[in-house]
């Protein structure tokens, strides 16, 4: 292709690609992270299974997040946080480890042998190993959500140490999960009169948010409580939304919206056709070839049915947030006739797939036209030759007779 080609497309051997990664959010804390939301109080939309939000269930298996299935171990902010994050960034994983009525000073203290924090680290390690074994994806911890502080607010000594203990927790989380800039998002405890020293813990939380980089603290003061301590189902849903909003505001993320496409409805097997798919960058970072942003085949993921599995951006090209990109490329219709799905989605190679899939097209692939049949078969040719030989013989005899 010449210099005017809009983009390059490269067929990469699947075996040469690095293993796919799944961004994983950790949820930890005490009872308001465990959550008291009730499935029966959810709307049909809120109660549906969230296909793009993967959840690590207590039985040691990963699957799409189902509120009904997860309810046995508590429904907390993950109920809406995973859905809202996945809507912008694509598939996301969630691991929750929370215990009601627990404090940070001792029970979550990373330095205390056998602490909940140490249990959390082991739990996450086991969950990530299970993710790899069950799905083939490598989990990458990309955020830590923390909802805790009420228990410390009942003790004056714990209250005095809360800011230092929280800063230490953040440092250990980032060290243990290998990311010094890991986004740490936490909710301010409610101003309930049940917490005798609650005002001091709330001030300590604000102090940490103001002094520790890449943290986000949000208010939950307006959320409804069902017993003066725990959020109602609606409160839990809103709590999850605020976790998601704070996280997305503190981290770069990928997003893509499908806009249009030009794909023939019918193709002949083995022939080449030009197609186009237009996507809009709805994320917070520019798409560039150097950073691995591409259009990739779906249904199934990484299939080579159309002769290629990736469409690259041009060298040096940059698609800024809000801008749109039309990927124009050639495909080869599959060799076998029949209805074939044509689906594509944005990805960041070896990191994640994200955003919308194009509007699925069922392309009718027809068999190539049969070659024209020979005018005469071999038998017919032989018969013609025999007849011609006979005519020549008769001509010769006739010529001999007339010459006597």
NUVO-207629 format. One record per residue (C-alpha): residue in three letters; x, y, z. Coordinates in steps of 0.5 Angstrom, whole numbers, always signed. Example, Ala and Ser with C-alpha at 12.3 -4.5 7.8 and 13.67 -1.06 7.14 Angstrom:
! residues 2
residuo=ALA | px=+25 | py=-9 | pz=+16
residuo=SER | px=+27 | py=-2 | pz=+14
***
This chain:
! residues 404
residuo=UNK | px=+0 | py=+0 | pz=+0
residuo=UNK | px=+2 | py=+7 | pz=-1
residuo=UNK | px=+4 | py=+13 | pz=+3
residuo=UNK | px=-4 | py=+15 | pz=+2
residuo=UNK | px=-6 | py=+9 | pz=+6
residuo=UNK | px=-10 | py=+11 | pz=+12
residuo=UNK | px=-7 | py=+6 | pz=+17
residuo=UNK | px=-3 | py=+0 | pz=+17
residuo=UNK | px=-6 | py=-7 | pz=+18
residuo=UNK | px=-1 | py=-13 | pz=+21
residuo=UNK | px=-3 | py=-20 | pz=+22
residuo=UNK | px=+0 | py=-22 | pz=+28
residuo=UNK | px=+1 | py=-29 | pz=+30
residuo=UNK | px=-3 | py=-30 | pz=+36
residuo=UNK | px=+2 | py=-34 | pz=+40
residuo=UNK | px=+7 | py=-28 | pz=+39
residuo=UNK | px=+2 | py=-24 | pz=+43
residuo=UNK | px=+3 | py=-23 | pz=+51
residuo=UNK | px=-2 | py=-25 | pz=+55
residuo=UNK | px=-8 | py=-21 | pz=+56
residuo=UNK | px=-9 | py=-17 | pz=+62
residuo=UNK | px=-15 | py=-15 | pz=+66
residuo=UNK | px=-15 | py=-9 | pz=+71
residuo=UNK | px=-18 | py=-11 | pz=+78
residuo=UNK | px=-20 | py=-7 | pz=+83
residuo=UNK | px=-20 | py=-9 | pz=+90
residuo=UNK | px=-25 | py=-7 | pz=+95
residuo=UNK | px=-24 | py=-7 | pz=+103
residuo=UNK | px=-26 | py=-5 | pz=+109
residuo=UNK | px=-31 | py=-6 | pz=+114
residuo=UNK | px=-39 | py=-7 | pz=+114
residuo=UNK | px=-41 | py=-1 | pz=+109
residuo=UNK | px=-36 | py=-5 | pz=+104
residuo=UNK | px=-39 | py=-11 | pz=+106
residuo=UNK | px=-46 | py=-8 | pz=+104
residuo=UNK | px=-53 | py=-9 | pz=+106
residuo=UNK | px=-56 | py=-8 | pz=+100
residuo=UNK | px=-62 | py=-12 | pz=+98
residuo=UNK | px=-63 | py=-16 | pz=+92
residuo=UNK | px=-71 | py=-15 | pz=+92
residuo=UNK | px=-70 | py=-8 | pz=+93
residuo=UNK | px=-66 | py=-7 | pz=+86
residuo=UNK | px=-70 | py=-6 | pz=+79
residuo=UNK | px=-69 | py=-11 | pz=+74
residuo=UNK | px=-64 | py=-7 | pz=+71
residuo=UNK | px=-60 | py=-6 | pz=+77
residuo=UNK | px=-61 | py=-14 | pz=+79
residuo=UNK | px=-58 | py=-16 | pz=+72
residuo=UNK | px=-52 | py=-20 | pz=+71
residuo=UNK | px=-46 | py=-15 | pz=+69
residuo=UNK | px=-42 | py=-19 | pz=+63
residuo=UNK | px=-37 | py=-14 | pz=+63
residuo=UNK | px=-35 | py=-14 | pz=+71
residuo=UNK | px=-32 | py=-20 | pz=+73
residuo=UNK | px=-32 | py=-22 | pz=+80
residuo=UNK | px=-29 | py=-27 | pz=+85
residuo=UNK | px=-34 | py=-31 | pz=+88
residuo=UNK | px=-33 | py=-34 | pz=+95
residuo=UNK | px=-33 | py=-41 | pz=+92
residuo=UNK | px=-26 | py=-39 | pz=+89
residuo=UNK | px=-29 | py=-38 | pz=+82
residuo=UNK | px=-29 | py=-32 | pz=+77
residuo=UNK | px=-35 | py=-30 | pz=+73
residuo=UNK | px=-40 | py=-24 | pz=+71
residuo=UNK | px=-42 | py=-20 | pz=+77
residuo=UNK | px=-49 | py=-23 | pz=+79
residuo=UNK | px=-52 | py=-19 | pz=+85
residuo=UNK | px=-57 | py=-25 | pz=+86
residuo=UNK | px=-51 | py=-30 | pz=+87
residuo=UNK | px=-46 | py=-25 | pz=+90
residuo=UNK | px=-52 | py=-23 | pz=+95
residuo=UNK | px=-50 | py=-29 | pz=+100
residuo=UNK | px=-43 | py=-25 | pz=+102
residuo=UNK | px=-46 | py=-18 | pz=+102
residuo=UNK | px=-48 | py=-13 | pz=+97
residuo=UNK | px=-44 | py=-7 | pz=+97
residuo=UNK | px=-41 | py=-1 | pz=+93
residuo=UNK | px=-39 | py=-7 | pz=+88
residuo=UNK | px=-46 | py=-7 | pz=+86
residuo=UNK | px=-45 | py=-1 | pz=+82
residuo=UNK | px=-38 | py=+1 | pz=+82
residuo=UNK | px=-36 | py=-5 | pz=+77
residuo=UNK | px=-42 | py=-3 | pz=+72
residuo=UNK | px=-40 | py=+4 | pz=+72
residuo=UNK | px=-33 | py=+3 | pz=+71
residuo=UNK | px=-33 | py=-2 | pz=+65
residuo=UNK | px=-38 | py=+2 | pz=+62
residuo=UNK | px=-32 | py=+7 | pz=+60
residuo=UNK | px=-26 | py=+3 | pz=+60
residuo=UNK | px=-29 | py=-4 | pz=+58
residuo=UNK | px=-28 | py=-11 | pz=+62
residuo=UNK | px=-26 | py=-10 | pz=+69
residuo=UNK | px=-25 | py=-15 | pz=+75
residuo=UNK | px=-27 | py=-14 | pz=+82
residuo=UNK | px=-24 | py=-17 | pz=+89
residuo=UNK | px=-27 | py=-16 | pz=+95
residuo=UNK | px=-25 | py=-17 | pz=+102
residuo=UNK | px=-29 | py=-14 | pz=+108
residuo=UNK | px=-30 | py=-15 | pz=+115
residuo=UNK | px=-36 | py=-12 | pz=+119
residuo=UNK | px=-34 | py=-8 | pz=+126
residuo=UNK | px=-26 | py=-8 | pz=+125
residuo=UNK | px=-21 | py=-3 | pz=+126
residuo=UNK | px=-15 | py=+0 | pz=+122
residuo=UNK | px=-11 | py=+1 | pz=+129
residuo=UNK | px=-10 | py=-7 | pz=+130
residuo=UNK | px=-14 | py=-11 | pz=+126
residuo=UNK | px=-12 | py=-8 | pz=+119
residuo=UNK | px=-5 | py=-6 | pz=+121
residuo=UNK | px=+0 | py=-9 | pz=+116
residuo=UNK | px=+5 | py=-10 | pz=+121
residuo=UNK | px=+1 | py=-14 | pz=+126
residuo=UNK | px=+2 | py=-22 | pz=+125
residuo=UNK | px=-4 | py=-25 | pz=+122
residuo=UNK | px=-8 | py=-18 | pz=+121
residuo=UNK | px=-14 | py=-17 | pz=+116
residuo=UNK | px=-9 | py=-14 | pz=+112
residuo=UNK | px=-4 | py=-20 | pz=+111
residuo=UNK | px=-10 | py=-24 | pz=+110
residuo=UNK | px=-13 | py=-19 | pz=+104
residuo=UNK | px=-6 | py=-20 | pz=+101
residuo=UNK | px=-6 | py=-27 | pz=+101
residuo=UNK | px=-14 | py=-27 | pz=+98
residuo=UNK | px=-12 | py=-23 | pz=+93
residuo=UNK | px=-6 | py=-27 | pz=+91
residuo=UNK | px=-10 | py=-33 | pz=+91
residuo=UNK | px=-16 | py=-30 | pz=+87
residuo=UNK | px=-11 | py=-27 | pz=+81
residuo=UNK | px=-8 | py=-34 | pz=+81
residuo=UNK | px=-15 | py=-37 | pz=+80
residuo=UNK | px=-16 | py=-32 | pz=+75
residuo=UNK | px=-10 | py=-34 | pz=+70
residuo=UNK | px=-12 | py=-41 | pz=+71
residuo=UNK | px=-20 | py=-40 | pz=+70
residuo=UNK | px=-19 | py=-35 | pz=+64
residuo=UNK | px=-12 | py=-35 | pz=+62
residuo=UNK | px=-12 | py=-27 | pz=+64
residuo=UNK | px=-7 | py=-24 | pz=+68
residuo=UNK | px=-10 | py=-19 | pz=+73
residuo=UNK | px=-7 | py=-13 | pz=+74
residuo=UNK | px=-9 | py=-9 | pz=+81
residuo=UNK | px=-11 | py=-2 | pz=+78
residuo=UNK | px=-15 | py=+1 | pz=+84
residuo=UNK | px=-16 | py=+0 | pz=+91
residuo=UNK | px=-23 | py=+2 | pz=+94
residuo=UNK | px=-23 | py=+3 | pz=+102
residuo=UNK | px=-29 | py=+4 | pz=+106
residuo=UNK | px=-27 | py=+4 | pz=+114
residuo=UNK | px=-26 | py=+8 | pz=+120
residuo=UNK | px=-33 | py=+8 | pz=+124
residuo=UNK | px=-30 | py=+3 | pz=+129
residuo=UNK | px=-23 | py=+7 | pz=+130
residuo=UNK | px=-28 | py=+13 | pz=+131
residuo=UNK | px=-31 | py=+9 | pz=+138
residuo=UNK | px=-24 | py=+9 | pz=+141
residuo=UNK | px=-20 | py=+16 | pz=+143
residuo=UNK | px=-13 | py=+13 | pz=+142
residuo=UNK | px=-15 | py=+10 | pz=+135
residuo=UNK | px=-18 | py=+16 | pz=+133
residuo=UNK | px=-11 | py=+20 | pz=+134
residuo=UNK | px=-7 | py=+15 | pz=+130
residuo=UNK | px=-12 | py=+14 | pz=+124
residuo=UNK | px=-9 | py=+19 | pz=+120
residuo=UNK | px=-2 | py=+16 | pz=+121
residuo=UNK | px=-5 | py=+9 | pz=+120
residuo=UNK | px=-9 | py=+10 | pz=+114
residuo=UNK | px=-2 | py=+13 | pz=+110
residuo=UNK | px=+2 | py=+7 | pz=+112
residuo=UNK | px=-4 | py=+3 | pz=+110
residuo=UNK | px=-4 | py=+6 | pz=+103
residuo=UNK | px=+4 | py=+6 | pz=+103
residuo=UNK | px=+4 | py=-2 | pz=+104
residuo=UNK | px=-2 | py=-3 | pz=+99
residuo=UNK | px=+2 | py=+0 | pz=+93
residuo=UNK | px=+9 | py=-3 | pz=+95
residuo=UNK | px=+5 | py=-10 | pz=+96
residuo=UNK | px=+2 | py=-9 | pz=+89
residuo=UNK | px=+8 | py=-6 | pz=+86
residuo=UNK | px=+5 | py=+0 | pz=+84
residuo=UNK | px=+7 | py=+7 | pz=+87
residuo=UNK | px=+2 | py=+11 | pz=+84
residuo=UNK | px=-4 | py=+6 | pz=+85
residuo=UNK | px=-10 | py=+10 | pz=+86
residuo=UNK | px=-13 | py=+9 | pz=+93
residuo=UNK | px=-20 | py=+12 | pz=+93
residuo=UNK | px=-24 | py=+12 | pz=+100
residuo=UNK | px=-31 | py=+15 | pz=+103
residuo=UNK | px=-31 | py=+19 | pz=+109
residuo=UNK | px=-35 | py=+16 | pz=+114
residuo=UNK | px=-42 | py=+19 | pz=+116
residuo=UNK | px=-43 | py=+24 | pz=+121
residuo=UNK | px=-47 | py=+19 | pz=+125
residuo=UNK | px=-48 | py=+21 | pz=+132
residuo=UNK | px=-46 | py=+13 | pz=+133
residuo=UNK | px=-39 | py=+15 | pz=+132
residuo=UNK | px=-37 | py=+18 | pz=+139
residuo=UNK | px=-30 | py=+21 | pz=+136
residuo=UNK | px=-33 | py=+21 | pz=+128
residuo=UNK | px=-31 | py=+28 | pz=+127
residuo=UNK | px=-24 | py=+27 | pz=+129
residuo=UNK | px=-23 | py=+21 | pz=+124
residuo=UNK | px=-27 | py=+25 | pz=+118
residuo=UNK | px=-21 | py=+30 | pz=+119
residuo=UNK | px=-16 | py=+25 | pz=+119
residuo=UNK | px=-19 | py=+22 | pz=+113
residuo=UNK | px=-19 | py=+29 | pz=+110
residuo=UNK | px=-12 | py=+30 | pz=+112
residuo=UNK | px=-9 | py=+24 | pz=+108
residuo=UNK | px=-13 | py=+26 | pz=+102
residuo=UNK | px=-10 | py=+33 | pz=+102
residuo=UNK | px=-3 | py=+30 | pz=+103
residuo=UNK | px=-2 | py=+23 | pz=+100
residuo=UNK | px=-1 | py=+23 | pz=+92
residuo=UNK | px=-6 | py=+20 | pz=+88
residuo=UNK | px=-12 | py=+19 | pz=+93
residuo=UNK | px=-19 | py=+21 | pz=+92
residuo=UNK | px=-24 | py=+22 | pz=+98
residuo=UNK | px=-31 | py=+23 | pz=+97
residuo=UNK | px=-37 | py=+25 | pz=+102
residuo=UNK | px=-43 | py=+20 | pz=+103
residuo=UNK | px=-46 | py=+25 | pz=+108
residuo=UNK | px=-52 | py=+25 | pz=+104
residuo=UNK | px=-53 | py=+18 | pz=+103
residuo=UNK | px=-59 | py=+15 | pz=+107
residuo=UNK | px=-58 | py=+10 | pz=+113
residuo=UNK | px=-62 | py=+4 | pz=+115
residuo=UNK | px=-60 | py=+4 | pz=+122
residuo=UNK | px=-56 | py=+10 | pz=+123
residuo=UNK | px=-50 | py=+6 | pz=+121
residuo=UNK | px=-51 | py=+2 | pz=+115
residuo=UNK | px=-53 | py=+5 | pz=+108
residuo=UNK | px=-60 | py=+3 | pz=+105
residuo=UNK | px=-60 | py=-1 | pz=+98
residuo=UNK | px=-60 | py=+6 | pz=+95
residuo=UNK | px=-55 | py=+9 | pz=+99
residuo=UNK | px=-50 | py=+3 | pz=+97
residuo=UNK | px=-52 | py=+4 | pz=+90
residuo=UNK | px=-50 | py=+11 | pz=+90
residuo=UNK | px=-44 | py=+10 | pz=+94
residuo=UNK | px=-41 | py=+5 | pz=+89
residuo=UNK | px=-43 | py=+10 | pz=+84
residuo=UNK | px=-38 | py=+15 | pz=+87
residuo=UNK | px=-33 | py=+10 | pz=+88
residuo=UNK | px=-33 | py=+10 | pz=+81
residuo=UNK | px=-33 | py=+17 | pz=+79
residuo=UNK | px=-27 | py=+18 | pz=+84
residuo=UNK | px=-23 | py=+13 | pz=+81
residuo=UNK | px=-24 | py=+15 | pz=+74
residuo=UNK | px=-23 | py=+22 | pz=+76
residuo=UNK | px=-16 | py=+20 | pz=+79
residuo=UNK | px=-13 | py=+15 | pz=+73
residuo=UNK | px=-13 | py=+15 | pz=+66
residuo=UNK | px=-17 | py=+10 | pz=+63
residuo=UNK | px=-19 | py=+8 | pz=+56
residuo=UNK | px=-26 | py=+9 | pz=+53
residuo=UNK | px=-29 | py=+8 | pz=+46
residuo=UNK | px=-36 | py=+9 | pz=+43
residuo=UNK | px=-38 | py=+6 | pz=+36
residuo=UNK | px=-40 | py=+11 | pz=+31
residuo=UNK | px=-41 | py=+8 | pz=+24
residuo=UNK | px=-39 | py=+3 | pz=+19
residuo=UNK | px=-39 | py=+1 | pz=+12
residuo=UNK | px=-39 | py=-6 | pz=+11
residuo=UNK | px=-42 | py=-10 | pz=+5
residuo=UNK | px=-48 | py=-14 | pz=+6
residuo=UNK | px=-45 | py=-20 | pz=+2
residuo=UNK | px=-39 | py=-22 | pz=-1
residuo=UNK | px=-36 | py=-28 | pz=-5
residuo=UNK | px=-31 | py=-33 | pz=-1
residuo=UNK | px=-24 | py=-31 | pz=-2
residuo=UNK | px=-25 | py=-24 | pz=-5
residuo=UNK | px=-22 | py=-18 | pz=-2
residuo=UNK | px=-26 | py=-12 | pz=+0
residuo=UNK | px=-25 | py=-5 | pz=+3
residuo=UNK | px=-29 | py=-4 | pz=+10
residuo=UNK | px=-29 | py=+2 | pz=+15
residuo=UNK | px=-31 | py=+2 | pz=+22
residuo=UNK | px=-31 | py=+9 | pz=+26
residuo=UNK | px=-30 | py=+10 | pz=+33
residuo=UNK | px=-30 | py=+16 | pz=+38
residuo=UNK | px=-24 | py=+16 | pz=+43
residuo=UNK | px=-29 | py=+17 | pz=+50
residuo=UNK | px=-23 | py=+16 | pz=+55
residuo=UNK | px=-18 | py=+20 | pz=+58
residuo=UNK | px=-12 | py=+19 | pz=+54
residuo=UNK | px=-10 | py=+19 | pz=+47
residuo=UNK | px=-9 | py=+13 | pz=+42
residuo=UNK | px=-3 | py=+12 | pz=+39
residuo=UNK | px=+1 | py=+6 | pz=+35
residuo=UNK | px=+7 | py=+7 | pz=+40
residuo=UNK | px=+2 | py=+5 | pz=+46
residuo=UNK | px=-1 | py=-1 | pz=+43
residuo=UNK | px=-8 | py=+2 | pz=+41
residuo=UNK | px=-11 | py=-2 | pz=+36
residuo=UNK | px=-18 | py=-5 | pz=+33
residuo=UNK | px=-18 | py=-12 | pz=+34
residuo=UNK | px=-23 | py=-18 | pz=+32
residuo=UNK | px=-28 | py=-20 | pz=+36
residuo=UNK | px=-33 | py=-26 | pz=+36
residuo=UNK | px=-29 | py=-30 | pz=+38
residuo=UNK | px=-24 | py=-25 | pz=+40
residuo=UNK | px=-17 | py=-25 | pz=+36
residuo=UNK | px=-21 | py=-29 | pz=+30
residuo=UNK | px=-17 | py=-29 | pz=+23
residuo=UNK | px=-24 | py=-30 | pz=+19
residuo=UNK | px=-23 | py=-24 | pz=+15
residuo=UNK | px=-15 | py=-25 | pz=+14
residuo=UNK | px=-13 | py=-21 | pz=+20
residuo=UNK | px=-14 | py=-20 | pz=+27
residuo=UNK | px=-11 | py=-13 | pz=+28
residuo=UNK | px=-12 | py=-6 | pz=+25
residuo=UNK | px=-6 | py=-1 | pz=+27
residuo=UNK | px=-6 | py=+6 | pz=+27
residuo=UNK | px=-1 | py=+10 | pz=+23
residuo=UNK | px=+6 | py=+11 | pz=+26
residuo=UNK | px=+6 | py=+18 | pz=+29
residuo=UNK | px=-2 | py=+18 | pz=+29
residuo=UNK | px=-5 | py=+21 | pz=+35
residuo=UNK | px=-13 | py=+20 | pz=+37
residuo=UNK | px=-14 | py=+25 | pz=+42
residuo=UNK | px=-20 | py=+24 | pz=+47
residuo=UNK | px=-26 | py=+26 | pz=+44
residuo=UNK | px=-24 | py=+25 | pz=+37
residuo=UNK | px=-26 | py=+20 | pz=+32
residuo=UNK | px=-22 | py=+15 | pz=+28
residuo=UNK | px=-24 | py=+12 | pz=+22
residuo=UNK | px=-21 | py=+5 | pz=+21
residuo=UNK | px=-21 | py=+4 | pz=+13
residuo=UNK | px=-18 | py=-3 | pz=+11
residuo=UNK | px=-18 | py=-9 | pz=+7
residuo=UNK | px=-21 | py=-16 | pz=+9
residuo=UNK | px=-21 | py=-23 | pz=+5
residuo=UNK | px=-28 | py=-26 | pz=+5
residuo=UNK | px=-28 | py=-33 | pz=+9
residuo=UNK | px=-27 | py=-39 | pz=+4
residuo=UNK | px=-33 | py=-42 | pz=+7
residuo=UNK | px=-40 | py=-40 | pz=+4
residuo=UNK | px=-45 | py=-38 | pz=+10
residuo=UNK | px=-47 | py=-32 | pz=+14
residuo=UNK | px=-41 | py=-30 | pz=+18
residuo=UNK | px=-41 | py=-25 | pz=+24
residuo=UNK | px=-36 | py=-18 | pz=+23
residuo=UNK | px=-35 | py=-15 | pz=+30
residuo=UNK | px=-29 | py=-11 | pz=+32
residuo=UNK | px=-27 | py=-7 | pz=+38
residuo=UNK | px=-22 | py=-3 | pz=+41
residuo=UNK | px=-16 | py=-5 | pz=+45
residuo=UNK | px=-9 | py=-4 | pz=+48
residuo=UNK | px=-5 | py=-9 | pz=+46
residuo=UNK | px=-3 | py=-14 | pz=+52
residuo=UNK | px=-7 | py=-9 | pz=+57
residuo=UNK | px=-14 | py=-10 | pz=+56
residuo=UNK | px=-20 | py=-9 | pz=+51
residuo=UNK | px=-25 | py=-3 | pz=+52
residuo=UNK | px=-31 | py=+1 | pz=+50
residuo=UNK | px=-36 | py=-1 | pz=+45
residuo=UNK | px=-36 | py=-7 | pz=+39
residuo=UNK | px=-38 | py=-4 | pz=+33
residuo=UNK | px=-46 | py=-6 | pz=+31
residuo=UNK | px=-45 | py=-13 | pz=+29
residuo=UNK | px=-46 | py=-15 | pz=+22
residuo=UNK | px=-48 | py=-22 | pz=+19
residuo=UNK | px=-45 | py=-22 | pz=+12
residuo=UNK | px=-47 | py=-27 | pz=+7
residuo=UNK | px=-41 | py=-30 | pz=+4
residuo=UNK | px=-43 | py=-34 | pz=-2
residuo=UNK | px=-39 | py=-39 | pz=-6
residuo=UNK | px=-35 | py=-37 | pz=-12
residuo=UNK | px=-38 | py=-38 | pz=-19
residuo=UNK | px=-36 | py=-44 | pz=-22
residuo=UNK | px=-31 | py=-45 | pz=-27
residuo=UNK | px=-35 | py=-45 | pz=-34
residuo=UNK | px=-35 | py=-52 | pz=-37
residuo=UNK | px=-31 | py=-54 | pz=-43
residuo=UNK | px=-35 | py=-54 | pz=-49
residuo=UNK | px=-33 | py=-62 | pz=-51
residuo=UNK | px=-32 | py=-67 | pz=-46
residuo=UNK | px=-26 | py=-72 | pz=-48
residuo=UNK | px=-31 | py=-77 | pz=-50
residuo=UNK | px=-34 | py=-72 | pz=-55
residuo=UNK | px=-27 | py=-70 | pz=-57
residuo=UNK | px=-25 | py=-77 | pz=-59
residuo=UNK | px=-32 | py=-78 | pz=-63
residuo=UNK | px=-31 | py=-72 | pz=-67
residuo=UNK | px=-23 | py=-74 | pz=-68
residuo=UNK | px=-26 | py=-81 | pz=-70
residuo=UNK | px=-31 | py=-78 | pz=-75
residuo=UNK | px=-26 | py=-74 | pz=-78
residuo=UNK | px=-21 | py=-79 | pz=-79
residuo=UNK | px=-27 | py=-83 | pz=-83
residuo=UNK | px=-28 | py=-77 | pz=-87
residuo=UNK | px=-21 | py=-77 | pz=-89
residuo=UNK | px=-21 | py=-84 | pz=-91
residuo=UNK | px=-27 | py=-84 | pz=-95
residuo=UNK | px=-24 | py=-78 | pz=-99
residuo=UNK | px=-18 | py=-82 | pz=-100
residuo=UNK | px=-22 | py=-88 | pz=-103
residuo=UNK | px=-26 | py=-84 | pz=-107
residuo=UNK | px=-20 | py=-80 | pz=-110
residuo=UNK | px=-17 | py=-87 | pz=-111
residuo=UNK | px=-23 | py=-90 | pz=-115
residuo=UNK | px=-23 | py=-84 | pz=-119
residuo=UNK | px=-16 | py=-84 | pz=-121
residuo=UNK | px=-17 | py=-92 | pz=-124
***
